[in-house]
Amino acid sequence: GEKNEYVGGFGGGHLHAESFEAVQAHEEERRRLAAEVKEARAEMKRERASLKERAAGTHDAGVWTSSLLRGDERFTSTD
């Protein structure tokens, strides 16, 4: 017999579902998850840039020299 199947999906993937609404619901979920992944990647990129910036600051000769000149003062507690 003939089957009424709705085919949907993007990027080469195809979803076979019982109704057009099911395909639309699946596509909405896919878009939501894709947006979450995109945001997570952007956050990771921001974090990596922040770490690189801090690492560059710790290797700066001026910072190293000033902490060396302070000597043991940096180890004293401010309590």
Helices and strands as residue ranges (DSSP letters): E 6-8, E 15-17, H 20-58, H 61-70, G 71-75
